[in-house]
Amino acid sequence: MASLQDYAQEEIVVDATNMKLGRMASYVAKNLIQGKRVVVINAEKAVVTGTKKAILKRYLMLLGRSQKRSIHRPGVWYPRAADKLVWYTIVRMLPKKKPKGRMAASRLRVYVNVPEKYKDAKPVTFEDAKLTSSRSRSGRLIRYMTVEQISRELKGGRLK
């Protein structure tokens, strides 16, 4: 089994502003598996593409599902805070039953806004994950919501 010392402790700071959440999460997960420490800043500014109704329907479905773990605690907890939504999106792309995946999850930090420690850091952006235009190649309008908007809607717990 590999220990933390076996991995290169390179730290990558990722700015999530205007990045597609799933695409960014896959790149971050790949870097975590390679042994790098990853810090995601501005997590609330990541975007999820789709119509508002479809996005909220998906997240509210995740909130509403239940699982009977025990008689005393039925239900599955699902995050509502913006940083936790991004954290869980990334961590669920890691192999959770293997030590390598659990160690990778421990190297991930997600922040809303930019902490003082990372004010001077040069953030990395993944060009493939950037939402660069409001129109697709076919000319259709790309609809999206930011993670902050999703978080705000989930705290209300209703579909508008």
Sequence and secondary structure as in RCSB ss.txt:
>XXXX:A:sequence
MASLQDYAQEEIVVDATNMKLGRMASYVAKNLIQGKRVVVINAEKAVVTGTKKAILKRYLMLLGRSQKRSIHRPG
VWYPRAADKLVWYTIVRMLPKKKPKGRMAASRLRVYVNVPEKYKDAKPVTFEDAKLTSSRSRSGRLIRYMTVEQI
SRELKGGRLK
>XXXX:A:secstr
   GGGS   EEEEE TTBBHHHHHHHHHHHHHTT EEEEE GGG EEES HHHHHHHHHHHHH   BS SS BS
     SHHHHHHHHHHTTS TTSHHHHHHHHTEEE SS  GGGSSS  B  GGGB   SB TTS B  EEEHHHH
HHHHHHT   
